Amino acid sequence: MKQKWTLFSLVLGALLVFGFTFWFGLAPKQSLVQKSILESAPDYFLEGVEAKTFDENGLLVESILADEVKHFPLPGESRLIKPSITKIQKSNHWTASSDTGLMKDKERDIIFTGSAKIVSQANSQPATTITANTIIYADKDGSITNIGNATVLSPQGNVKADTITAFTNSSKVTMQGSVRGSYEQNR
């Protein structure tokens, strides 16, 4: 009987050693998904996005529409496909749209690229349209910088420049690089 338990113990011990060796031998040395791939992947994505921001009085301040939004945590940015962003201020509002967009988390700056366009309209005034290769909205100073083939189309006339910067908090506009335009005279 003692010999039976000794034999059983030896067989059980051999099976355990073989089992642990087999089990830990199969464990992969590294993760199946590399860490660098996970770090560059979005932490979430949304489709058919419609987001609205209201002030403390319940008035609409900002509206964001996009076909797709992907958020990347490490650079702290969201990449948008077909974004359309409307900002409403006291006496005017503007809507910017493009093929792609990039929003920074901390600064709340927005970069529009690919068929970028802004339509601005003050109360009871005709709309002014600005197109450019790239449009950058800086939230800190309310500036809208239009870079590359920047064109302003307004009822008063048309202006083209390499770079056009407009400030949403004032009526100040600066133009740089090969500025040319045509205006209709009032008669």
Rosetta silent file (secondary structure, phi, psi, omega in degrees, C-alpha in Angstrom):
SEQUENCE: MKQKWTLFSLVLGALLVFGFTFWFGLAPKQSLVQKSILESAPDYFLEGVEAKTFDENGLLVESILADEVKHFPLPGESRLIKPSITKIQKSNHWTASSDTGLMKDKERDIIFTGSAKIVSQANSQPATTITANTIIYADKDGSITNIGNATVLSPQGNVKADTITAFTNSSKVTMQGSVRGSYEQNR
SCORE:     score description
SCORE:     0.000 S_00000001
   1 L     0.000  -39.782  179.662    0.000    0.000    0.000 S_00000001
   2 H   -65.923  -35.902  179.221    2.886    2.295    0.865 S_00000001
   3 H   -67.069  -34.480  179.543    4.495    1.515   -2.473 S_00000001
   4 H   -65.092  -43.199 -179.823    1.220    2.416   -4.241 S_00000001
   5 H   -70.140  -35.203  178.387    1.132    5.892   -2.608 S_00000001
   6 H   -65.540  -44.703  177.720    4.824    6.461   -3.375 S_00000001
   7 H   -63.474  -42.896  178.144    4.261    5.565   -7.022 S_00000001
   8 H   -62.161  -41.845  178.855    1.160    7.771   -7.104 S_00000001
   9 H   -64.243  -41.667  178.721    3.129   10.676   -5.544 S_00000001
  10 H   -64.956  -43.978  178.783    5.931   10.314   -8.071 S_00000001
  11 H   -64.551  -44.126  178.359    3.506   10.250  -11.015 S_00000001
  12 H   -62.557  -43.238  177.897    1.574   13.241   -9.625 S_00000001
  13 H   -62.453  -42.125  178.900    4.836   15.164   -9.054 S_00000001
  14 H   -64.206  -41.897  178.170    6.031   14.371  -12.587 S_00000001
  15 H   -64.043  -40.410  178.444    2.711   15.519  -14.054 S_00000001
  16 H   -65.188  -44.853  178.403    2.847   18.778  -12.071 S_00000001
  17 H   -61.916  -46.075  178.499    6.426   19.498  -13.170 S_00000001
  18 H   -62.909  -42.331 -179.544    5.549   18.695  -16.773 S_00000001
  19 H   -63.365  -47.377  178.633    2.349   20.761  -16.543 S_00000001
  20 H   -63.963  -41.218  178.814    4.062   23.849  -15.103 S_00000001
  21 H   -63.064  -45.608  179.846    6.893   23.585  -17.611 S_00000001
  22 H   -64.387  -45.364 -177.411    4.445   23.209  -20.491 S_00000001
  23 H   -63.469  -50.833 -178.440    2.176   26.015  -19.226 S_00000001
  24 H   -73.945  -22.615  175.760    4.916   28.604  -18.605 S_00000001
  25 H   -70.955  -26.922  179.304    6.738   27.544  -21.743 S_00000001
  26 H   -85.434  -16.948 -178.634    3.686   28.547  -23.787 S_00000001
  27 L   -64.763  127.791 -178.471    3.324   31.961  -22.166 S_00000001
  28 L   -67.112  146.247 -179.720    4.427   34.631  -24.711 S_00000001
  29 L   -73.993  -25.678  178.394    7.497   36.647  -23.834 S_00000001
  30 L  -137.018  166.740 -178.202    5.843   39.863  -25.022 S_00000001
  31 L   -65.821  149.777  177.959    2.359   41.206  -25.519 S_00000001
  32 L   -67.310  -29.707  176.908    0.520   40.265  -28.697 S_00000001
  33 L  -110.324  121.769 -177.116   -0.117   43.986  -29.329 S_00000001
  34 L   -66.141  146.398 -177.847    2.979   46.147  -29.114 S_00000001
  35 H   -60.774  -37.699 -178.624    2.907   49.024  -26.639 S_00000001
  36 H   -64.473  -32.473  177.862    3.839   51.583  -29.305 S_00000001
  37 H   -68.802  -42.022  179.241    0.775   50.643  -31.350 S_00000001
  38 H   -66.174  -35.970 -179.339   -1.501   51.114  -28.348 S_00000001
  39 H   -67.229  -30.199 -178.339    0.096   54.480  -27.516 S_00000001
  40 L   -95.580    1.055  179.930   -0.614   55.820  -31.005 S_00000001
  41 L   -88.025  150.802  176.828   -4.157   54.438  -31.190 S_00000001
  42 L   -69.208  147.325  177.006   -7.202   56.561  -30.345 S_00000001
  43 L   -83.432  -19.527  170.749   -8.756   55.963  -26.953 S_00000001
  44 E  -159.356  159.709  172.036  -12.203   56.480  -28.476 S_00000001
  45 E  -142.543  149.334 -178.035  -13.889   57.379  -31.735 S_00000001
  46 E  -129.485  148.668  175.301  -17.354   58.654  -32.518 S_00000001
  47 E  -121.331  147.750  179.195  -19.380   58.778  -35.731 S_00000001
  48 E    61.997   51.410 -173.488  -22.148   61.222  -36.605 S_00000001
  49 E   -82.117  134.800  170.433  -21.116   63.727  -33.931 S_00000001
  50 E  -141.362  109.753 -178.794  -23.297   66.673  -32.954 S_00000001
  51 E  -124.058  140.948 -179.687  -22.196   68.571  -29.837 S_00000001
  52 E  -129.438  143.575  177.364  -23.511   71.889  -28.546 S_00000001
  53 E  -118.705  134.981 -179.407  -22.200   74.266  -25.889 S_00000001
  54 E  -119.870  153.102  175.752  -24.454   76.693  -24.034 S_00000001
  55 L   -85.460 -177.480 -176.900  -23.652   79.646  -21.763 S_00000001
  56 L   -65.596  -17.591  177.653  -24.981   80.078  -18.219 S_00000001
  57 L   -92.425    0.369  179.321  -28.148   81.722  -19.611 S_00000001
  58 L    86.226   10.763  179.255  -28.900   78.731  -21.845 S_00000001
  59 L   -88.347  139.935 -179.947  -27.949   80.480  -25.087 S_00000001
  60 E   -65.056  129.265 -178.792  -26.155   78.484  -27.768 S_00000001
  61 E  -113.055  -36.476 -175.713  -22.456   79.448  -27.956 S_00000001
  62 E  -150.666  143.271  176.458  -20.892   76.694  -30.062 S_00000001
  63 E  -134.072  131.386  179.735  -22.027   73.814  -32.238 S_00000001
  64 E  -122.469  125.437  174.647  -19.760   71.055  -33.545 S_00000001
  65 E  -121.543  141.611  176.600  -20.777   68.617  -36.272 S_00000001
  66 E  -158.878  145.781  175.089  -18.490   65.934  -37.704 S_00000001
  67 E   -67.680  -36.501 -177.236  -18.808   62.683  -39.612 S_00000001
  68 E  -153.386  141.536  175.920  -16.145   61.141  -37.381 S_00000001
  69 E  -131.106  129.143  174.335  -14.050   62.120  -34.344 S_00000001
  70 E  -120.910  127.253  179.604  -11.017   60.195  -33.059 S_00000001
  71 E  -103.158  130.748  179.114   -9.409   61.269  -29.780 S_00000001
  72 E  -113.939  114.635 -172.377   -5.702   60.621  -29.177 S_00000001
  73 L   -70.736  -37.678 -175.210   -4.738   60.939  -25.501 S_00000001
  74 L   -65.331  -49.967  176.029   -0.931   61.265  -25.747 S_00000001
  75 L   -79.538   -9.922  179.517   -0.813   64.328  -27.992 S_00000001
  76 L    67.476   54.157 -177.426   -4.072   65.546  -26.427 S_00000001
  77 E  -147.519  158.473  174.999   -5.963   66.087  -29.656 S_00000001
  78 E  -119.620  134.700  177.888   -9.040   65.039  -31.569 S_00000001
  79 E  -105.543  130.443 -174.328   -8.994   64.440  -35.310 S_00000001
  80 E  -116.117  144.207  173.593  -12.204   65.202  -37.160 S_00000001
  81 E  -110.172  128.018 -178.803  -13.520   64.119  -40.555 S_00000001
  82 L    53.203   55.335  179.701  -15.810   66.624  -42.327 S_00000001
  83 L   -77.912  150.161  171.249  -16.057   69.029  -39.364 S_00000001
  84 E  -140.119  115.639 -175.900  -18.407   71.987  -39.266 S_00000001
  85 E  -121.251  127.937  178.926  -18.042   74.279  -36.265 S_00000001
  86 E  -114.516  129.829  175.217  -20.270   77.269  -35.545 S_00000001
  87 E  -116.246  130.440 -179.621  -19.355   79.920  -32.954 S_00000001
  88 E  -113.932  122.453  178.075  -21.996   82.430  -31.919 S_00000001
  89 L  -118.739 -179.817 -171.922  -20.881   85.693  -30.360 S_00000001
  90 L   -43.047  -63.764 -173.637  -22.760   88.834  -29.336 S_00000001
  91 L  -112.564    3.996  178.648  -23.490   90.421  -32.697 S_00000001
  92 E  -149.881  169.672  174.445  -22.146   87.875  -35.151 S_00000001
  93 E  -146.680  156.325  177.441  -21.588   84.219  -35.813 S_00000001
  94 E  -141.247  151.495  178.968  -19.339   82.219  -38.050 S_00000001
  95 E  -127.198  126.661  178.036  -19.254   78.671  -39.347 S_00000001
  96 E  -113.420  141.125  178.315  -16.041   76.916  -40.386 S_00000001
  97 E  -145.827  158.603  178.621  -15.923   73.660  -42.328 S_00000001
  98 L  -167.406 -178.997  176.875  -13.339   71.527  -44.097 S_00000001
  99 L   -74.247  -41.600  179.758  -12.447   67.990  -45.130 S_00000001
 100 E  -137.006  159.002  179.099  -10.430   67.349  -41.950 S_00000001
 101 E  -146.805  160.173  179.249   -9.878   69.092  -38.650 S_00000001
 102 E  -137.898  123.553  179.134   -7.685   68.928  -35.587 S_00000001
 103 E  -115.091  129.049  175.756   -8.752   70.146  -32.129 S_00000001
 104 E   -86.397  137.298 -176.778   -6.273   70.567  -29.284 S_00000001
 105 L   -66.736  -50.178 -173.541   -7.621   69.560  -25.870 S_00000001
 106 L   -75.688  -48.435 -174.162   -5.980   72.216  -23.687 S_00000001
 107 L   -82.820  -18.361 -175.307   -5.959   75.277  -25.929 S_00000001
 108 L    60.734   27.773  174.473   -9.265   74.523  -27.685 S_00000001
 109 L   -80.748  152.519 -178.101   -7.605   75.613  -30.930 S_00000001
 110 E  -130.885  132.303  177.404   -8.984   74.197  -34.165 S_00000001
 111 E  -116.845  123.228  179.081   -7.085   73.586  -37.404 S_00000001
 112 E  -107.379  131.240  178.301   -9.114   73.059  -40.584 S_00000001
 113 E  -134.801  149.934  178.371   -7.441   71.564  -43.674 S_00000001
 114 E    79.505  103.407 -178.806   -8.651   70.574  -47.125 S_00000001
 115 E    52.518   45.010 -178.040  -11.286   72.794  -48.754 S_00000001
 116 E   -73.970  136.496 -176.473  -11.344   74.968  -45.631 S_00000001
 117 E  -149.310  141.176  173.481  -14.041   77.651  -45.569 S_00000001
 118 E  -126.545  132.931  173.746  -15.473   80.115  -43.065 S_00000001
 119 E  -114.543  118.633 -178.112  -18.746   81.947  -43.500 S_00000001
 120 E  -114.312  138.912 -179.597  -19.084   84.936  -41.172 S_00000001
 121 E  -144.377  121.270  173.109  -22.220   86.991  -40.724 S_00000001
 122 E   -86.644  160.062 -179.331  -22.862   89.982  -38.496 S_00000001
 123 L   -51.170  130.424  177.060  -26.426   90.855  -37.551 S_00000001
 124 L    51.933   27.269  175.946  -28.449   91.988  -40.585 S_00000001
 125 L  -116.181  151.219  175.417  -25.324   92.106  -42.778 S_00000001
 126 L   -64.943  153.230 -176.899  -24.608   90.032  -45.886 S_00000001
 127 L   -72.828  148.635  173.537  -22.334   87.034  -45.312 S_00000001
 128 E  -116.463  132.260 -178.608  -18.582   87.124  -45.914 S_00000001
 129 E  -113.698  133.092  176.844  -16.856   83.920  -47.029 S_00000001
 130 E  -120.657  128.525  175.851  -13.182   83.147  -46.488 S_00000001
 131 E  -121.237  151.636  179.147  -11.517   80.155  -48.150 S_00000001
 132 E  -166.064  167.274  175.037   -7.952   78.873  -47.735 S_00000001
 133 E   -66.251  -43.247 -179.890   -5.816   75.741  -47.798 S_00000001
 134 E  -136.005  136.766  176.255   -5.580   75.812  -43.998 S_00000001
 135 E  -125.030  130.437 -179.100   -7.590   77.762  -41.438 S_00000001
 136 E  -119.910  122.546  173.998   -6.479   78.014  -37.802 S_00000001
 137 E  -102.759  120.230  177.079   -8.797   79.242  -35.049 S_00000001
 138 E  -102.684  114.078 -174.932   -6.933   80.254  -31.867 S_00000001
 139 L   -67.103  -31.431 -175.309   -9.358   80.330  -28.950 S_00000001
 140 L   -59.423  -47.729 -178.526   -7.062   82.397  -26.700 S_00000001
 141 L  -111.595    2.248  178.362   -7.248   85.591  -28.792 S_00000001
 142 L    69.575   25.519 -178.819  -10.183   84.709  -31.058 S_00000001
 143 E   -91.226  147.100  175.044   -8.061   84.935  -34.204 S_00000001
 144 E  -122.222  111.415 -178.168   -8.783   83.102  -37.425 S_00000001
 145 E  -105.683  125.640 -178.330   -5.685   82.726  -39.599 S_00000001
 146 E  -108.943  117.870 -173.082   -6.173   81.655  -43.198 S_00000001
 147 E  -118.236  131.864  175.572   -3.004   80.284  -44.796 S_00000001
 148 E    82.083  110.880 -179.517   -2.376   79.473  -48.459 S_00000001
 149 E    52.188   43.141 -179.314   -4.574   80.814  -51.261 S_00000001
 150 E   -73.023  130.317 -178.545   -6.603   82.828  -48.771 S_00000001
 151 E  -134.983  133.434  174.464   -9.573   84.552  -50.378 S_00000001
 152 E  -110.280  123.696  176.855  -12.204   86.841  -48.901 S_00000001
 153 E  -114.596  115.247  179.736  -15.482   87.098  -50.804 S_00000001
 154 E  -134.823  166.747  177.986  -17.796   89.840  -49.567 S_00000001
 155 L   -61.355  -25.759 -179.400  -20.545   92.003  -51.055 S_00000001
 156 L   -79.280  -27.316 -179.427  -18.058   94.899  -51.148 S_00000001
 157 E   162.791 -169.941 -177.451  -15.431   93.001  -53.160 S_00000001
 158 E  -124.706  143.754  178.195  -12.845   90.242  -53.220 S_00000001
 159 E  -135.397  139.057  174.964   -9.371   90.054  -51.688 S_00000001
 160 E  -124.568  144.289  177.701   -6.643   87.430  -52.124 S_00000001
 161 E  -159.360  166.120  176.000   -3.480   87.056  -50.051 S_00000001
 162 E   -69.128  -41.974 -179.839   -1.026   84.428  -48.874 S_00000001
 163 E  -138.515  131.495  175.806   -2.212   84.870  -45.273 S_00000001
 164 E  -127.469  126.440  177.846   -5.298   86.609  -43.902 S_00000001
 165 E  -118.667  126.031  177.371   -5.911   86.902  -40.152 S_00000001
 166 E  -117.899  144.459  179.416   -9.249   88.087  -38.781 S_00000001
 167 E  -109.370  121.459 -175.258  -10.039   88.677  -35.110 S_00000001
 168 L   -71.574  -21.900 -178.928  -13.522   87.631  -34.013 S_00000001
 169 L   -84.370   -8.561  178.566  -13.485   89.946  -30.978 S_00000001
 170 L  -146.041 -176.951  178.138  -12.959   93.043  -33.148 S_00000001
 171 L  -100.767   19.234 -178.378  -13.240   94.055  -36.779 S_00000001
 172 L   -77.925  134.603  177.436   -9.466   93.973  -37.242 S_00000001
 173 E  -136.856  134.180  174.962   -8.107   92.064  -40.252 S_00000001
 174 E  -119.697  145.115  179.588   -4.484   91.732  -41.365 S_00000001
 175 E  -129.864  139.113 -178.189   -3.284   90.501  -44.758 S_00000001
 176 E  -136.597  146.270  171.850    0.211   89.418  -45.710 S_00000001
 177 L    74.170  104.970  174.258    2.032   88.336  -48.848 S_00000001
 178 L    52.611   55.991 -179.572    0.927   89.259  -52.355 S_00000001
 179 L   -79.483  128.739  177.199   -2.281   91.039  -51.342 S_00000001
 180 E  -148.591  148.331 -178.110   -4.554   91.883  -54.258 S_00000001
 181 E  -165.932  173.815  176.466   -8.230   92.647  -54.518 S_00000001
 182 E  -142.467  136.347 -179.962  -11.054   94.414  -56.237 S_00000001
 183 E  -127.737  144.685  175.667  -13.853   96.462  -54.729 S_00000001
 184 L   -83.736  141.490  178.055  -16.961   97.913  -56.264 S_00000001
 185 L   -86.195  141.543  174.179  -17.439  101.645  -55.963 S_00000001
 186 L   -79.191  132.480  179.166  -20.639  103.020  -54.470 S_00000001
 187 L  -120.288    0.000    0.000  -22.454  105.306  -56.900 S_00000001
